[in-house]
Amino acid sequence: MAEDAVTADTLLKGRVRIYQPARGARMSLDPVLLAGFLTPPYGRFLDIGCGAGPLSFLLLARDPAATGAGVEIQPRLAALAGRGRDDNGWSARWQVVEGDARTAALPDASYDLVATNPPYRTVESSPPSPDRERALAHHEIALRLDDWIAVAARVLRPGGRVGVILPAARADELSTRLAAAGLPPVRTRLVHPRAGEPASRVLVEARAVQATDPVVESPLIVHEPDGSFTPQVRHMLGEPRR
């Protein structure tokens, strides 16, 4: 398989198309979980580290009135995000900004929502992948936690919100850093691979409001004992509720 090979895949049971590397930085379930956690309307949103666009595409599909942009430092992923945007007919609703989120020309105080499935591992916690594309997507090499929080705090409109998914082990660190930036968490939800297993992810919504105790939602269980997805996750993937 060629190193630059690309696959054409679908989201939401075929309603949305996404182009992504056959190898390298491919989407996981995380953007599906985050999009399902964030309630519409989304207004004008910014997706920090958008990759090939899965999180943005899910938000655009869930809210036909939403508009926004995604910023991505890796040229191939940014180009694939643009290709998917055009193929889905969203060229008038969503812009791809190729570049470093820390220095990109993103307008201040102009977004209602900043959503991100950011690099989630520190370099100190585990060695990065030898695949440079995957390493940048998964490890805090070019974009650390404090970096994207600072960007979010700058570009959010007054009263705007931030939505993020990170490993559950970083929940306390995430909440502390958000609060220090004036974005205290208002909703949190732990994600468990299966009932009875430790949480693997935390979903957080934060807002530029006076700090209060966040609403802690019931845990989200991803898999049934037989390995199939639970009804909640199947709904997030585009299946109708039964």
C-alpha positions as CSV (number, residue, x, y, z in Angstrom):
1,M,0.0,0.0,0.0
2,A,1.4,3.4,-1.0
3,E,2.3,5.7,1.9
4,D,0.0,8.4,0.5
5,A,-3.0,6.0,0.0
6,V,-6.4,7.4,1.0
7,T,-9.6,5.7,1.9
8,A,-13.1,7.1,1.3
9,D,-15.2,6.2,4.3
10,T,-18.6,7.2,5.7
11,L,-20.2,8.5,8.9
12,L,-23.7,8.4,10.1
13,K,-24.7,5.3,8.2
14,G,-23.4,6.6,4.9
15,R,-24.9,10.1,5.1
16,V,-21.5,11.8,5.4
17,R,-18.3,11.1,3.5
18,I,-14.8,11.4,4.9
19,Y,-11.4,10.9,3.2
20,Q,-8.6,9.8,5.5
21,P,-5.1,8.3,5.2
22,A,-5.1,4.5,4.8
23,R,-2.3,4.6,7.3
24,G,-1.4,7.3,9.8
25,A,-3.9,9.6,11.5
26,R,-7.3,7.9,11.1
27,M,-10.3,8.8,13.1
28,S,-11.3,6.9,16.2
29,L,-14.6,6.8,18.1
30,D,-13.7,9.9,20.1
31,P,-15.1,12.6,17.7
32,V,-18.4,10.6,17.5
33,L,-18.6,10.6,21.3
34,L,-17.8,14.3,21.6
35,A,-20.3,15.3,18.9
36,G,-23.0,13.2,20.6
37,F,-22.1,15.0,23.9
38,L,-22.4,18.5,22.6
39,T,-26.0,19.7,22.2
40,P,-27.0,21.9,19.2
41,P,-27.3,24.6,18.1
42,Y,-23.6,25.1,17.6
43,G,-23.7,28.5,15.9
44,R,-20.2,29.4,14.5
45,F,-17.7,26.8,15.7
46,L,-14.0,26.2,15.6
47,D,-12.5,22.7,15.5
48,I,-8.9,22.8,16.8
49,G,-6.8,20.1,15.2
50,C,-9.5,19.0,12.9
51,G,-7.5,16.3,11.1
52,A,-9.5,15.0,8.1
53,G,-12.6,16.6,9.5
54,P,-14.7,14.0,11.3
55,L,-15.7,16.1,14.3
56,S,-16.6,19.1,12.2
57,F,-18.5,16.9,9.7
58,L,-20.6,15.4,12.5
59,L,-21.4,18.8,14.0
60,L,-22.4,20.2,10.5
61,A,-24.6,17.2,9.9
62,R,-26.3,17.4,13.3
63,D,-27.0,21.2,13.0
64,P,-27.9,22.3,9.5
65,A,-27.6,26.0,10.6
66,A,-24.0,25.6,12.0
67,T,-21.0,27.1,10.3
68,G,-17.4,27.4,11.2
69,A,-13.8,26.4,10.6
70,G,-11.3,23.8,11.3
71,V,-7.6,24.4,11.9
72,E,-5.0,21.7,11.1
73,I,-1.3,21.8,11.1
74,Q,-0.7,18.8,8.8
75,P,-1.0,19.7,5.1
76,R,-2.2,16.3,4.0
77,L,-4.9,16.1,6.6
78,A,-6.0,19.7,5.9
79,A,-6.3,18.9,2.2
80,L,-8.4,15.7,3.0
81,A,-10.7,17.8,5.2
82,G,-11.2,20.2,2.4
83,R,-11.9,17.4,0.0
84,G,-14.5,15.9,2.3
85,R,-16.1,19.3,2.9
86,D,-16.6,19.8,-0.8
87,D,-17.8,16.3,-1.4
88,N,-20.5,16.8,1.3
89,G,-21.6,20.1,-0.2
90,W,-20.4,22.2,2.8
91,S,-18.0,24.6,1.0
92,A,-20.2,27.6,2.0
93,R,-20.5,26.5,5.6
94,W,-17.0,25.4,6.7
95,Q,-13.5,26.6,6.1
96,V,-10.2,24.7,6.5
97,V,-7.3,26.8,8.0
98,E,-4.0,25.0,7.3
99,G,-1.5,26.0,9.9
100,D,-0.5,26.0,13.6
101,A,-3.5,26.9,15.8
102,R,-1.3,28.9,18.1
103,T,-0.3,31.3,15.3
104,A,-3.1,30.9,12.7
105,A,-5.1,34.0,11.7
106,L,-8.2,33.1,13.8
107,P,-10.4,36.1,14.7
108,D,-10.7,37.0,18.4
109,A,-14.0,36.6,20.2
110,S,-15.8,35.2,17.1
111,Y,-16.9,31.6,17.8
112,D,-19.8,30.3,19.8
113,L,-18.2,26.9,20.3
114,V,-14.7,25.6,20.2
115,A,-14.7,21.8,19.9
116,T,-11.6,19.7,19.9
117,N,-10.4,16.1,20.0
118,P,-6.8,17.3,20.6
119,P,-3.5,15.4,20.8
120,Y,-4.2,13.5,24.0
121,R,-0.9,11.9,25.1
122,T,2.1,13.8,26.6
123,V,5.5,12.9,25.2
124,E,6.5,12.1,28.8
125,S,3.7,9.5,29.2
126,S,4.6,7.3,26.2
127,P,6.9,7.4,23.2
128,P,5.3,8.9,20.1
129,S,4.6,6.8,17.0
130,P,7.5,6.6,14.5
131,D,4.8,7.7,12.0
132,R,5.1,11.5,12.1
133,E,1.5,12.1,11.0
134,R,0.2,9.8,13.7
135,A,2.6,11.2,16.3
136,L,1.5,14.8,15.7
137,A,-2.2,13.8,15.9
138,H,-1.9,11.7,19.1
139,H,1.0,13.3,21.1
140,E,1.4,16.8,22.4
141,I,4.3,17.6,20.1
142,A,3.0,20.7,18.3
143,L,0.0,21.4,20.4
144,R,-0.1,21.0,24.2
145,L,-3.1,21.3,26.5
146,D,-2.3,24.8,27.6
147,D,-1.8,25.9,24.0
148,W,-5.2,25.0,22.7
149,I,-6.9,26.2,25.8
150,A,-5.3,29.6,25.3
151,V,-6.5,29.7,21.7
152,A,-10.0,28.7,22.8
153,A,-10.1,31.4,25.5
154,R,-9.1,34.0,22.9
155,V,-11.4,33.1,20.0
156,L,-14.6,32.4,22.0
157,R,-17.4,35.0,22.1
158,P,-18.7,36.1,25.5
159,G,-20.7,33.2,26.9
160,G,-19.3,30.8,24.4
161,R,-18.4,27.2,25.2
162,V,-15.7,24.7,24.8
163,G,-16.2,20.9,24.2
164,V,-13.3,18.4,24.5
165,I,-12.6,14.7,24.9
166,L,-9.5,13.5,26.6
167,P,-8.3,10.4,28.5
168,A,-10.1,10.0,31.8
169,A,-6.7,10.0,33.6
170,R,-6.3,13.7,32.6
171,A,-9.7,14.8,33.8
172,D,-8.4,16.7,36.9
173,E,-5.6,18.3,34.9
174,L,-8.1,19.4,32.2
175,S,-10.6,20.9,34.6
176,T,-7.9,22.8,36.5
177,R,-6.3,24.2,33.3
178,L,-9.7,25.2,31.9
179,A,-10.8,27.0,35.1
180,A,-7.4,28.8,35.2
181,A,-8.1,30.2,31.8
182,G,-11.6,31.5,32.8
183,L,-13.4,28.5,31.3
184,P,-14.7,26.4,34.2
185,P,-16.3,23.1,33.3
186,V,-20.1,23.1,33.5
187,R,-20.8,19.5,32.3
188,T,-18.7,16.4,32.5
189,R,-19.3,12.8,31.5
190,L,-17.1,9.7,31.9
191,V,-16.9,7.2,29.1
192,H,-16.4,3.5,30.0
193,P,-15.4,0.8,27.5
194,R,-17.8,-1.6,29.3
195,A,-19.9,-1.6,32.4
196,G,-17.7,-2.3,35.4
197,E,-14.5,-1.3,33.6
198,P,-12.5,1.9,34.5
199,A,-13.3,5.1,32.5
200,S,-11.2,5.6,29.4
201,R,-12.3,9.0,28.4
202,V,-13.8,12.2,29.9
203,L,-16.2,14.5,28.0
204,V,-16.1,18.1,29.2
205,E,-18.1,21.2,28.3
206,A,-16.7,24.5,29.7
207,R,-18.0,28.1,29.5
208,A,-16.8,31.5,30.3
209,V,-19.1,31.9,33.3
210,Q,-18.7,32.1,37.1
211,A,-17.3,28.8,38.4
212,T,-19.8,26.4,39.9
213,D,-19.8,22.7,40.4
214,P,-20.2,21.1,37.0
215,V,-23.2,18.9,36.2
216,V,-21.9,15.3,36.2
217,E,-23.9,13.2,33.8
218,S,-24.4,9.5,34.0
219,P,-21.5,7.5,32.6
220,L,-21.6,6.5,28.9
221,I,-21.0,2.8,28.3
222,V,-19.5,2.1,24.9
223,H,-19.8,-1.7,24.5
224,E,-22.2,-4.3,25.5
225,P,-20.8,-7.5,27.1
226,D,-20.8,-9.2,23.7
227,G,-18.6,-6.3,22.2
228,S,-21.4,-4.6,20.2
229,F,-22.1,-1.0,20.7
230,T,-24.7,0.1,23.3
231,P,-27.9,1.8,22.1
232,Q,-26.6,5.2,23.0
233,V,-23.5,4.8,21.0
234,R,-25.3,3.3,18.1
235,H,-27.6,6.4,18.0
236,M,-24.5,8.6,17.9
237,L,-23.3,6.6,15.0
238,G,-26.5,7.4,13.1
239,E,-28.8,4.5,13.9
240,P,-32.4,5.6,14.8
241,R,-33.6,5.1,18.4
242,R,-35.6,2.0,19.1
